[in-house]
Amino acid sequence: MQGVRKSVIAGSWYPGDPASLRREIVRYINSVKLPEVTGRLIGLIAPHAGYMYSGKVAAYAYKLLERYKFNRVVVIAPSHQVYFQGVSVYTKGGYETPFGVVPLDEEIAFALLEASPVIQDFVEPHLPEHSLEIQLPFLQYMLDNNFKLTPIMMGVQSYNTCVELAKALSKVCKGKNVLLVASSDLSHYHSDREAKILDGRVLQRIESFDPDGLYEDLQNGKCEACGGGPMIALMLASKELGATRGKVLKYATSGDVTGDKSAVVGYMAAAFFDNPGSGRKKVGVDLGLSEEEKKILKELAYTTIKAKLNGEPLPVLKNPTSKLMEPRGAFVTLHKKNGQLRGCIGMIEGLKPLWETIRDMAIQAAFHDPRFPPLRSEELDDIDIEISVLTPLEPIEDISEIEIGTHGLVVRKGPYSGLLLPQVAVEQKWDREAFLEWTCRKAGLEPDAWKQPDTRVFVFSADVF
């Protein structure tokens, strides 16, 4: 084929001999024990370091292709070598690895060029780049070398570029048997402890399927990912193509391979699925609030946010019932209609009557959650309000006391504290240990900090409506 892009990393980043390469991939794939996953697979995220460092993590993403088969793959990768604006799609023939040439999907490639002006036919970024090629041997092995490839490089990874690429991908790929793959490593050259805190932000955004939040965290230096743009574009496109859930399959650092924990690189494998019927189960407890009282509290949260937006006096609840006068901790959570988180802040302890707490926390969630910009007037009608009325904290000594679906968690160690509501563990299908690990990450601690003797773990429940 004319214009085949030759391998530039075979023999260094991965074995150059086909037999050796196959043996290495088989070894990685056979070592994987996947968590339970269901639904239609739409997209994957895989790392792009040399196989010695990240191959075992990448295998967690590609192991899924034993269950799901595709005849077309789009790989979105960051350009490390060539600086340019926009997006480059390779159209010159194919990509070669020791397993042979992967032919290009000209139909999709040229349709993308027509779909958006930010997408261009630009060869130079592809020629020296490792981040896209490193994905191909896994894909060739798992798909029996029987697929067409659309290779995409991202230059400057602006949010607008991510949105434009996602729109084009969702338009062009809709109705086709296409797998989307984003190529990215995470934080670089921090200590293992620092890396796990930084990378924990990325993992949290993946699990909550929050591309906007991931972009904000990357911009604010709360996490790192050289392929942040490809990940965000893939998440946005996956939503448009029907994905409803993100799942982290594996996380590790280079220190797990080398033993050197002083300066590591973070690696993650993740997947995005369409899980129709994966609606939330009933969580928490019944605290005796009537349906009318719940309605009053949700209307109070809404009218409070609206009054704040309009510069009007905050509402005052007239003749509150005895239940609404009880001092209770509570959280107010805001979601967009598509399920994406837009703000969540609460008060653990019951220092005020419940109705006042809801009013105060509605303002905090809408305008003062540091993860999001303040809510704008034009967003108000696109917001769903969820209220969680809390029970008091209770310390535990044994993690077997944690009941998934009933309990939320608070982890405290020194000045660090993190809280996750009971519905989070149900939504993410976590077991007790995963729930504890994510609460530790929320506190800015290492995932296994809950095991340390100076860490205190508390449970609580909530009436969620």
Summary of the structure (lengths in Angstrom):
residues: 465
radius of gyration: 23.8
end to end distance: 59.9
largest distance: 79.3
contacts: 1627
relative contact order: 0.11
helix: 38%
strand: 25%
